[in-house]
Amino acid sequence: MRQDGFRAEEIDTSRPHPARIYDYLLRGKDNYEVDRHAADELAAVAPEVRIGVRANRAFLQRAVRQVTESGIRQILDIGTGLPTSPNVHETAQEIAPDVRVAYVDNDPIVNAHASALLSRSGGTRIVLGDLRDPRAIVEHPDVREVVDFDEPVALLLVAILHFLTDEERPEEVVATLRDALPAGSCMVLSHATDDFADRSAAQAVYSKATASLNLRSRAQVERFFDGFELIEPGLVQVPFWRPDAPPPPQSEEIGFYGGVAHKR
Ligand SMILES: C[S@@+](CC[C@H](N)C(=O)[O-])C[C@H]1O[C@@H](n2cnc3c(N)ncnc32)[C@H](O)[C@@H]1O
């Protein structure tokens, strides 16, 4: 048993994991040689990926601040990723200390690291769950402990839907989650795209990982917002979503769309 509470044999170091690739690109320390190798390969074929992941993370923080300032007090964050400061609950609770956050990820390593972090913070839960089974997430007792589906919820699907193939019916997954949310809720979504550059080499890197990379066009990503109303500025490349500083160089090349939408 390791100090962080899970058995060493449970950690799969034979294949790169999306959470650990992303952690390495964000200069985190919760990754293995196999992940670092995949991330370096990715950066070699798509050099702006390092800026892209930071821009995605910054979008997540701006969007969380926006939804918290709009009055929402409960967040369901699916595809949490490894803890990265500031985490969602830290960003939200800085504005409103009573915000509650349910974190969901299907990678046990995320669960272990997040549990260690969250044992020190109130109003949060971490759940091992899979986006491909959205009903199980919504019905999970630990999610229900902090999220009341009769009150507005901010659903976060940030940099996760591109890990679902078309066969896994991501539009139906999002629709199931949308239908569980009461009016006044909102959705924060970001998604990788190849609208701005050919990304087949990056997809090849993910073909060796535990999840494939399924890039989608603007029109395809927009369909995830069916039944929602996008707020200004709509669906844009993440650095251009309500920037609070000048967008970084190469922003025009960043292959992540992001948007925030309300359910009426
Ligand atoms: C690129 S990270 C994004 C982390 C964070 N949302 C952010 O944008 O900074 C994607 C996360 O989604 C998780 N993930 C991928 N497929 C998933 C699935 N089917 N169900 C739940 N989590 C999944 C991965 O384990 C990883 O932690």
The ligand as an SDF file (V2000), in Angstrom:
LIG
                    3D

 27 29  0  0  0  0  0  0  0  0999 V2000
   -7.7200   16.2670  -19.8890 C   0  0  0  0  0  0  0  0  0  0  0  0
   -8.2880   15.8390  -18.2900 S   0  0  0  0  0  0  0  0  0  0  0  0
   -9.2840   17.2760  -17.9060 C   0  0  0  0  0  0  0  0  0  0  0  0
   -9.2210   17.6860  -16.4590 C   0  0  0  0  0  0  0  0  0  0  0  0
  -10.0300   18.9280  -16.1100 C   0  0  0  0  0  0  0  0  0  0  0  0
  -11.4460   18.7400  -16.4250 N   0  0  0  0  0  0  0  0  0  0  0  0
   -9.5140   20.1450  -16.8440 C   0  0  0  0  0  0  0  0  0  0  0  0
  -10.0700   20.4690  -17.9140 O   0  0  0  0  0  0  0  0  0  0  0  0
   -8.5500   20.7680  -16.3960 O   0  0  0  0  0  0  0  0  0  0  0  0
   -9.5750   14.6330  -18.6850 C   0  0  0  0  0  0  0  0  0  0  0  0
  -10.0410   13.8120  -17.4970 C   0  0  0  0  0  0  0  0  0  0  0  0
  -11.1910   13.0710  -17.8960 O   0  0  0  0  0  0  0  0  0  0  0  0
  -11.1070   11.7720  -17.3370 C   0  0  0  0  0  0  0  0  0  0  0  0
  -11.9100   10.8660  -18.1650 N   0  0  0  0  0  0  0  0  0  0  0  0
  -11.6740   10.4480  -19.4430 C   0  0  0  0  0  0  0  0  0  0  0  0
  -12.6700    9.6390  -19.8520 N   0  0  0  0  0  0  0  0  0  0  0  0
  -13.5560    9.5590  -18.8250 C   0  0  0  0  0  0  0  0  0  0  0  0
  -14.8070    8.8730  -18.6470 C   0  0  0  0  0  0  0  0  0  0  0  0
  -15.3270    8.1010  -19.6120 N   0  0  0  0  0  0  0  0  0  0  0  0
  -15.4580    9.0120  -17.4630 N   0  0  0  0  0  0  0  0  0  0  0  0
  -14.9320    9.7800  -16.4730 C   0  0  0  0  0  0  0  0  0  0  0  0
  -13.7560   10.4360  -16.5800 N   0  0  0  0  0  0  0  0  0  0  0  0
  -13.0750   10.3340  -17.7380 C   0  0  0  0  0  0  0  0  0  0  0  0
   -9.6150   11.4420  -17.3500 C   0  0  0  0  0  0  0  0  0  0  0  0
   -9.2960   10.4270  -16.4150 O   0  0  0  0  0  0  0  0  0  0  0  0
   -9.0080   12.8020  -16.9980 C   0  0  0  0  0  0  0  0  0  0  0  0
   -8.8560   12.9200  -15.6140 O   0  0  0  0  0  0  0  0  0  0  0  0
  1  2  1  0
  2  3  1  0
  2 10  1  0
  3  4  1  0
  4  5  1  0
  5  6  1  0
  5  7  1  0
  7  8  2  0
  7  9  1  0
 10 11  1  0
 11 12  1  0
 11 26  1  0
 12 13  1  0
 13 14  1  0
 13 24  1  0
 14 15  1  0
 14 23  1  0
 15 16  2  0
 16 17  1  0
 17 18  1  0
 17 23  2  0
 18 19  1  0
 18 20  2  0
 20 21  1  0
 21 22  2  0
 22 23  1  0
 24 25  1  0
 24 26  1  0
 26 27  1  0
M  CHG  2   2   1   9  -1
M  END
$$$$
